[in-house]
């Protein structure tokens, strides 16, 4: 059997590996930091996307039967969650609305609604964040989402103690 091996040229090889190690010495740290940063950026984006996906599932389980698959609401009974100026304006109230429900008249784009919404108490704080992130990303992409910390704070403030 015959392998077509390249002729050995130690001098050339040494020159090449010298060049590589010089290059790595000079730029290695920079390249490494860039790779680490790219990794962090990617993970961050990826986990954000995963959360929104989870939020979509939760929305379909817990909200869409009333508020509609596309957040359109239901006639004069249930307010829309899409195109509803109360959502970005009252974002900080939303964690408590989700957990403890809402009662009393509200107005959305000049339409009155006055049916009680029961709280969805089985959602954990991080699931509430996922649903909210899904709603915002889908219908209010320009609105900055609430942090997990803020959501937990708000839930603490409206906690029903009995
Ligand atoms: C059983 C039906 C029902 C379900 C399920 C439901 N809602 Fe509601 N929701 C309502 C009704 C009815 C209102 C109006 C309450 C009122 O008039 O005070 C409302 C109001 C709201 C509001 C306030 C809107 C505004 O303009 O101020 C938000 C936010 C909201 N719901 C979010 C959600 C989210 C998120 C979910 C799922 C986690 C959910 N709702 C599940 C019926 C429901």
Boltz pocket constraint, residues with backbone or C-beta under 6 A from the ligand:
constraints:
  - pocket:
      binder: B
      contacts: [[A, 58], [A, 59], [A, 62], [A, 63], [A, 64], [A, 65], [A, 66], [A, 67], [A, 77], [A, 78], [A, 79], [A, 80], [A, 81], [A, 84], [A, 86], [A, 87], [A, 94], [A, 97], [A, 98], [A, 102], [A, 103], [A, 104], [A, 105], [A, 106], [A, 107], [A, 108], [A, 113], [A, 114], [A, 115], [A, 116], [A, 117], [A, 118], [A, 120], [A, 131]]
      max_distance: 6.0
